Amino acid sequence: MADQLAIHGGRPVREKPFPTWPVFGEPEEQALTRTLRSGKWGKLDGSEVAAFERDFARYQGSEHGIAVVNGTVSLQIALMAAGIQGGDEVIVPPYTFLATATAVITANATPVFADIELDTLNLDPKAVEALITPRTRAIIPVHFAGLPADMDAIMAIAQRHNLIVIEDAAHAHGAEYKGRRAGSIGHMGSFSFQSSKNLTAGEGGFITTNDPELAERCRSIHNCGRRPGHAWYEHFVISGNYRLSEIQGALLNAQLQRLEEQARRRDENGRYLTEHLGQIPGIKPQRIAPSVPGTRSTCSAFAWMPSNSGPRNRRS
């Protein structure tokens, strides 16, 4: 029986249940109970979301952080804050969740798809530059499966052409590129806290930036167009209510305490899987080997492509 697969009656390699997701325990229960009993469930009433905005922005290496209802909205708000409008073009990868492109459409602009690198599954900087036109206003690189894109090359392109860079870091909580955290390298970063993400409250999103003016615009847009110090019913831009609740903020504050250890373990496990799966003919794992010092992948998913994939047609 020992030489048989478990599916054919052999002994299973693993007899204990696999870990479940999300991971939670007493800290989460205490945080939720504390917030529930406080009666302050809205962001404008309590302190949980404000504390999380400060701490998560700091964790990602950014000066400012704005918590919002989901990752899709965080992209939309970032585009609006950047002044993207009708007639503008925004370069995005074709290999990503649809929100990377649909957020551009919601901002009344046009998504333009640039090819990806076969080994990283991230935006190919050469393909990006080949697609820039007089209408191009922004680039949204996706740190696919938690592996940071080539941000040096992308930021150099953006500087040459005066473009805004919004990092789609929905997979990349705690990821690092040459010693800098995802979301702190471009002009803005976008995160998701949806239930499958590395840091989760079931739903939620986040915008990071080191630019105080962009931060002010994002805060106004996510709060019905209001501005600090002005009347409650004084609205300066057309937007909506995209505020995160205190219940979610409390949960995220507890989850954030687990994130660094989880990120370290994800990177370690991802490198192990890459090394061993890459030895199997027909499998080409996403390249996460330490070829770039100071880079950490948070491996939110294990990504691979067939190793016999031939050359692809590129627009140039």
C-alpha positions, 0 to 999 in steps of 0.5 A: 500500500505504501507505493500507492497514491492516497487516491488509490488507497495508499497512505496520505502524505499529510494526515492533518488538515491544512491551515485555514484562511483567514488566521484569527484568534483572541486579538481579533475577537477582543478588537471586534468586541471593543469596537462593538461595545463602543457604539462608534462604528463609523470612521468619523466617530471612532479611532480604529481606522485612523490608527490603522491608516497611520500604522499600515502606511508606516509599515509600507513606508509611506507618509500618508494612508487613506482607508477605503471600502475596497481595492477597486475604489482605491484605484479609482480614487487614486486616478481621480486624485491624479486628475485623470479624465476623459480622453486620457490613456492609462497603461495597464497590464493585461494579466491582472484582475479586471479592476486594474482596467475597469477603474480606468474606465470608471475614471472616464479614461482609456486603459491601454494594455502593455505586454508582460514579462514571461518570467515575472508576469509583471509589466514589461517596461519596454512594452510600456514605453512603446505604447506612450502617446501624447494622451498617456497620463499614467501607468498602473504596474501590478505587483503580480502575486506579490512580486514587485514589478521593475519599478526603477525602469517604470519610474524612469519612464514616468519621469521622462514622459511626465506620467503618474505611477499608481502601484496596484499592490493588491497582492503585495502587502509587505512586499519589497523592491530593493529595500523599499515597500510596495506602494511607497515607490510610485506616486500612489499605491493601491491595496485590497483587503478582500477576503483572499488577500494577505491582509484582510477584513473581508473587504476594504482598500487602501491608498498610500502616498508620500505626496501631501497634496495627493493625500489631501485630494484622496481624503476629500474624494473618499469623504464625499468631497469634503475638506477639513475645516469646512462645513459638513455640507460643503463639498468641493468635488463630485465623489461619494462615501468610500469610508471604511467602517470602524468594525473593519478598522478594528479587525485590520489593526489585529490582523496587521500584527500578524502580517510581518511574520506571514509575509516572511513565511510566504517569501520563504515558502515561495522560494522553496516552491519555485526551486523545486517546481522549476525542476519539473519539465513543463513548469516555469514558476514566476521568477522570485529568486533573489536576483535583485537584492532587498526584494521580497515577494509576498507570494499571494498566489503561486504563479506559473507559465508553461515552460514551452511557451514560445515567443509572443507577438509584441507591439512595438 
